[in-house]
Amino acid sequence: MKTKYSDLIEQTFDFPTEEFKVTKEGDLIYRDIDLLQLSEKYGTPFRFTYLPKISENIQNVKRWFKQAFEKNNYPAEYHYCYCTKSSHHKYIIEEALTNGVHIETSSAFDIHIIKSLFDSKKISPQTYIVCNGYKTENYVNGILELMELGFTNVHIILDNTEEINSFSERTEKTLNIGIRIASEEEPKFEFWTSRLGIGYKFIVPFYLEKLKSMPNVKLTMLHFFVNTGIQDTAYYWNELHKCLDVYTQLAAVCKDLIHLNIGGGFPVKRSLNFKFDYGYIINEIVEQIQLKCNDAKVLSPNIFTEFGSYTVGESGGIVYKILGQKKQNDRELWNMIDSSFMTTLPDAWAINERFIQFPLNRWHSEYERVLLGGLTCDSDDYYTSEKHLNTIYLPKYSKNKPLYVAFFNTGAYQESLSGQGGIKHCLIPSPKKILIYKDENGEIQDTLLEKEQSAESMMKILGYSE
C-alpha cells in the first residue's frame, strides 16, 4: 500500500517537474536549490527571491511577442514595462532592467525610485516611464521633475478628464498623454465599470473637444486593462475588441496616437496542474490588433505591456517551520507555523489566494490531512486548502523530526502588502530575507539581505524607546 507523502504527490501530479524534484533522502530540491539546507543555515521563517527566474520570464515574453510579430508580419514595436507595485525592491527592479525593460509607475513615491535608477545609470532619459494611477499633487510634481531632467518618453496616463489641467497649466513642454479605458467588469463583479480610467464612449469626444486643441499636448497612447487579467475567455476578447474599436476611431483623427498599452494580467502558476498557453494568447492578441487596424485602415500601434505579477511572482517563496500540532476534535489536526499567514501571505487571508505548497523534508514519511495555523490570536489566520484540492496533506507530525513547509510563487505583492518591518498584527515580526542568485560562473549563491525584525525596532516605532 502506498502511504508515503511522495506516493501521494506522484499519484496526483506529473512529478518531478522543471522546478521540483526530491532527493533519495526525501528532501525537496527547488530549481537545484536545497531550501532545507538554507532553513538550517539561516533559521525560519524566511522569504527568498530567486533572481534568475525574473530574467527568464521577461525573455519568454519577449520571445513570444517576437514570434507573434514575425508570424503576423506585424510592422510596429513591442515594449515590456515592469509594473513596480508588484515589488519595489531595488534588486528586483535592477534584475528586470538587465533585460532592457521599461518602467510603469502608480504613485508619487515611485518617482523617487525612477530618479535613483537614473542617478545610478540603470535607466536613461530614453527609457519609457508610463505613469498610471490617480495624479495627486506630489505625483504631478514628480512627473514634471522627470521631464525637467530630460526624460523624453514620459507618458502620462489620464485616469480622468480633469488630470490634464494639472499638467498643461504647469509646463510649456510637450506632454505625451495616454488615456486609460475604464473597462466593463465581469458580470459577477460588484460593480459594472472599473473605477480606473475613462468610459469607452467618452474618450473620442474628450480628445476632439479638449485635448486636440491644447498646443503642448500629444495623445500618444491608449491604455487598456481588465481586472481579471489576460485570459482566453469570451469576456476578455470582447473587452479587447471594444478597446480596439476606440483605438481605431482615435487613430483615424489623431496622427500622434501610435502606442497601445494592453496592461498586465498574465497569470502566475499557483498549482502544478496549471495550464496556460502564453505564446498562443500573445499571438491571438497581436493578430486581433492587426486585423482591426487593417480593417479600419489605420497603422498598427506599438504594443506595450505592464507585466508585474508575471515578472516577479514565480521568483519568490517563503519557508516556515512547524512548531507543533494541536488536535481540536476527532477530525481536525492543526499544524502551527512559526509565523503568520495574515502578516506574511496577506492574499491568502484577504482574497483566499492559493499558492503551491510543499514540505521541504520527510517526503518518505506517511502523510496525514492537516490544517495550517498562524501565530496570531486571530481566527482568520489559517490556510486550509490547495488550489487543486479542498484540503492539505503533509507528512505526519513528529516531535522528534522537525518539519519545514514552503509556499512558492509568492513574489508578487505579498511583501508590499504586508510591509517589510513596521508593525503587524499581534506584533509578529517580519521574516528574514534571502537573496538567491547566480555568480559570474553560473553557480548558485545565497546571501542574507535582512535579519528577522527585532523587538527593538518595534518598540521604537510604537514610541516606547528612542
Residue, then its C-alpha position, 0 to 999 in steps of 0.5 A: m500500500k502506498t502511504k508515503y507523502s511522495d506516493l501521494i504527490e506522484q499519484t496526483f501530479d506529473f512529478p518531478t517537474e522543471e522546478f521540483k524534484v526530491t532527493k533519495e533522502g526525501d528532501l525537496i530540491y527547488r530549481d537545484i536549490d536545497l531550501l532545507q539546507l538554507s532553513e538550517k543555515y539561516g533559521t525560519p521563517f524566511r522569504f527568498t527571491y530567486l533572481p534568475k527566474i525574473s530574467e527568464n520570464i521577461q525573455n519568454v515574453k519577449r520571445w513570444f511577442k517576437q514570434a507573434f510579430e514575425k508570424n503576423n508580419y506585424p510592422a510596429e514595436y513591442h515594449y515590456c514595462y515592469c509594473t513596480k507595485s508588484s515589488h519595489h525592491k531595488y534588486i528586483i527592479e535592477e534584475a528586470l532592467t538587465n533585460g532592457v525593460h521599461i518602467e510603469t509607475s502608480s504613485a508619487f513615491d515611485i518617482h523617487i525610485i525612477k530618479s535613483l535608477f537614473d542617478s545610478k545609470k540603470i535607466s536613461p532619459q530614453t527609457y519609457i516611464v508610463c505613469n498610471g494611477y490617480k495624479t495627486e499633487n506630489y505625483v504631478n510634481g514628480i512627473l514634471e521633475l522627470m521631464e525637467l531632467g530630460f526624460t523624453n518618453v514620459h507618458i502620462i496616463l489620464d485616469n480622468t478628464e480633469e488630470i490634464n489641467s494639472f499638467s498643461e497649466r504647469t509646463e510649456k513642454t510637450l506632454n505625451i498623454g495616454i488615456r486609460i479605458a475604464s473597462e466593463e467588469e465581469p458580470k459577477f463583479e460588484f460593480w459594472t465599470s472599473r473605477l480606473g480610467i475613462g468610459y469607452k464612449f467618452i474618450v473620442p469626444f474628450y480628445l476632439e473637444k479638449l485635448k486636440s486643441m491644447p498646443n503642448v499636448k500629444l495623445t500618444m497612447l491608449h491604455f487598456f486593462v481588465n481586472t481579471g487579467i489576460q485570459d482566453t475567455a469570451y469576456y476578455w476578447n470582447e473587452l479587447h475588441k471594444c478597446l480596439d474599436v476606440y483605438t481605431q476611431l482615435a487613430a483615424v483623427c489623431k496622427d500622434l496616437i501610435h502606442l497601445n498599452i494592453g496592461g498586465g494580467f498574465p497569470v502566475k502558476r499557483s498549482l502544478n496542474f496549471k495550464f496556460d498557453y502564453g505564446y498562443i494568447i500573445n499571438e491571438i492578441v497581436e493578430q486581433i490588433q492587426l486585423k482591426c487596424n487593417d480593417a479600419k485602415v489605420l497603422s498598427p500601434n506599438i504594443f506595450t505591456e505592464f507585466g508585474s505579477y508575471t515578472v516577479g511572482e514565480s521568483g519568490g517563496i517563503v519557508y516556515k517551520i512547524l512548531g507543533q500540532k494541536k488536535q481540536n476534535d476527532r477530525e481536525l489536526w492543526n499544524m502551527i507555523d512559526s509565523s503568520f499567514m495574515t502578516t506574511l501571505p496577506d492574499a491568502w487571508a484577504i482574497n483566499e489566494r492559493f499558492i503551491q505548497f510543499p514540505l521541504n523534508r520527510w517526503h518518505s514519511e506517511y502523510e496525514r490531512v492537516l490544517l495550517g495555523g498562524l501565530t496570531c490570536d486571530s481566527d482568520d489566520y489559517y490556510t486550509s486548502e490547495k488550489h487543486l484540492n479542498t484540503i492539505y496533506l503533509p507528512k505526519y507530525s513528529k516531535n522528534k523530526p522537525l518539519y519545514v513547509a514552503f509556499f512558492n510563487t509568492g513574489a508578487y505583492q505579498e511583501s508590499l502588502s504586508g510591509q517589510g518591518g513596521i508593525k503587524h498584527c499581534l506584533i509578529p515580526s517580519p521574516k528574514k530575507i534571502l537573496i538567491y542568485k547566480d555568480e559570474n560562473g553560473e553557480i548558485q549563491d545565497t546571501l542574507l539581505e535582512k535579519e528577522q525584525s527585532a523587538e527593538s525596532m518595534m518598540k521604537i516605532l510604537g514610541y516606547s524607546e528612542 
